[in-house]
């Protein structure tokens, strides 16, 4: 559990977005992998994140297995010994925030703890709603609905290649984002 709260004041504007595929029952993964296979959603993820910094936890990185090409891969971990070629390693949110370029959209790609920690900072969420319940071990955090507004939704019917009804949704924050670091000392 996180024990302390500290505020960091940055002298640059940040543009942080969360991106996730989420099932009806809020599942984002099972046993450190996706709980479904939707090729169209994977293409969407690549399109939205291409050329942008991607922030992830160590377990998310391990589930991917290698740095995502065309993106600056940033890993947030408590494991100070961790070294991975081709990625930047950080041990606290403040260090990542200082590293991020001003105004460039930066994408948070998971897992659960990373989404929870960055949600207060995010200005936008790209959520793929999958209209199906899945068995899961990782879940997307439920957000305060009075702080977010859905601005677009594009629904896709099931096909042979994409077996579930799903929608690409973009949410924008309607209350100002704020940085409160809930990391333990």
C-alpha positions in Angstrom: 0.0 0.0 0.0 1.2 3.5 -0.7 2.1 5.3 2.5 3.0 8.9 1.7 1.6 11.6 -0.5 3.9 14.2 -2.0 3.2 16.8 -4.6 5.6 17.6 -7.4 5.3 20.9 -9.2 6.5 20.8 -12.8 7.3 23.8 -14.9 6.0 22.3 -18.1 2.6 21.2 -19.3 2.0 17.5 -19.7 -0.3 15.7 -22.1 -0.9 12.2 -20.6 -3.4 9.8 -22.0 -4.4 6.3 -20.9 -5.1 3.6 -23.5 -6.7 0.3 -22.7 -9.0 -2.4 -24.0 -11.6 -3.1 -21.2 -14.3 -5.7 -21.0 -17.8 -5.2 -19.6 -16.5 -6.5 -16.2 -13.5 -4.2 -16.3 -11.0 -7.0 -17.1 -7.8 -5.9 -19.0 -5.8 -9.1 -18.6 -5.5 -12.6 -17.3 -2.3 -14.2 -16.1 -0.2 -11.4 -17.4 -1.6 -11.4 -21.0 -4.7 -10.1 -22.8 -7.8 -12.1 -22.1 -8.9 -11.9 -25.8 -7.6 -11.6 -29.3 -9.0 -8.8 -31.4 -6.7 -8.0 -34.3 -8.5 -4.8 -35.1 -8.0 -3.5 -31.6 -4.3 -4.3 -31.8 -4.0 -2.2 -35.0 -5.9 0.6 -33.3 -3.5 0.5 -30.3 -0.5 0.7 -32.6 -2.0 3.6 -34.6 -2.7 5.6 -31.5 0.6 5.0 -29.7 3.0 5.1 -32.7 5.8 7.7 -32.3 4.8 8.5 -28.7 6.3 7.7 -25.4 4.6 4.7 -23.8 4.6 4.2 -20.0 4.1 0.8 -18.5 4.8 -1.3 -15.5 7.4 -4.1 -15.5 4.8 -6.9 -15.7 3.2 -5.3 -18.7 6.6 -5.0 -20.4 7.3 -8.7 -19.6 3.9 -9.7 -21.1 4.9 -7.8 -24.3 8.4 -9.4 -24.3 10.4 -6.7 -26.1 10.3 -2.9 -26.6 7.5 -1.7 -28.7 9.0 -0.4 -32.0 8.5 3.2 -33.0 7.9 4.3 -29.4 10.0 5.5 -26.5 9.4 2.7 -24.0 9.3 3.8 -20.3 9.0 1.3 -17.5 8.0 2.2 -14.0 9.2 -0.4 -11.5 10.1 -0.8 -7.8 12.9 -3.1 -8.8 16.0 -0.9 -8.7 18.3 -3.6 -10.1 16.2 -3.9 -13.4 18.1 -3.1 -16.6 16.6 -3.7 -20.0 18.2 -2.7 -23.3 16.1 -0.4 -25.4 13.9 0.9 -22.6 14.1 3.7 -20.0 13.7 2.5 -16.4 12.1 4.7 -13.7 11.5 4.1 -10.1 9.0 6.9 -9.4 6.4 8.9 -11.2 8.2 12.2 -10.6 11.2 11.0 -12.6 9.0 10.0 -15.5 7.2 13.3 -15.4 10.5 15.2 -15.5 11.7 13.0 -18.4 8.6 13.5 -20.6 8.6 16.1 -23.3 6.4 19.1 -22.8 3.0 19.0 -24.6 3.7 15.8 -26.5 1.1 13.2 -25.9 2.4 10.3 -23.7 0.5 7.1 -23.5 0.0 5.0 -20.4 -0.5 1.4 -21.4 -0.8 -0.5 -18.1 -1.1 -2.5 -16.0 -3.6 -1.9 -13.2 -1.4 -0.1 -10.7 0.2 2.1 -13.4 -3.3 3.1 -14.7 -4.4 3.9 -11.1 -1.3 6.0 -10.4 -1.5 8.0 -13.7 -5.3 8.5 -13.9 -5.2 11.6 -11.8 -2.7 13.1 -14.3 -4.4 12.1 -17.5 -6.3 14.4 -19.7 -7.6 11.8 -22.1 -8.5 8.1 -22.2 -8.7 5.9 -25.3 -10.9 3.0 -24.1 -11.9 0.1 -26.3 -15.0 -1.3 -24.6 -15.4 -4.9 -25.3 -19.1 -6.0 -24.9 -18.2 -9.3 -23.2 -17.4 -10.6 -19.8 -14.0 -12.3 -19.4 -12.2 -14.2 -16.7 -9.5 -11.8 -15.5 -6.7 -11.1 -13.0 -6.0 -7.5 -14.0 -8.7 -4.8 -14.0 -8.9 -1.2 -15.3 -9.7 1.2 -12.5 -13.3 2.6 -12.4 -13.0 6.4 -12.8 -15.2 9.2 -11.4 -17.8 9.8 -14.1 -18.2 13.4 -13.1 -14.5 14.0 -14.1 -14.7 12.6 -17.6 -16.8 13.1 -20.7 -17.1 10.7 -23.7 -16.3 12.7 -26.8 -16.3 10.0 -29.5 -17.5 6.4 -29.9 -17.1 4.2 -32.9 -18.8 0.8 -32.6 -17.7 -2.3 -34.5 -19.9 -5.4 -35.0 -18.5 -8.9 -34.5 -16.7 -10.4 -37.6 -14.8 -13.5 -38.3 -11.5 -11.7 -37.3 -13.0 -9.6 -34.5 -15.4 -11.9 -32.6 -16.8 -9.4 -30.1 -18.9 -6.3 -30.3 -16.6 -3.5 -29.3 -16.4 0.3 -29.4 -13.4 2.7 -29.6 -14.2 5.5 -27.2 -12.3 8.7 -26.3 -12.9 10.4 -23.0 -11.6 13.8 -22.0 -11.2 15.1 -18.5 -13.7 17.8 -17.6 -12.1 18.6 -14.2 -8.5 19.6 -14.1 -5.9 16.9 -13.8 -3.7 17.1 -10.7 -0.5 15.3 -9.7 -0.6 13.6 -6.3 2.1 11.0 -6.0 1.0 8.2 -3.8 4.2 6.3 -4.0 5.7 4.8 -0.9 8.9 6.4 0.5 
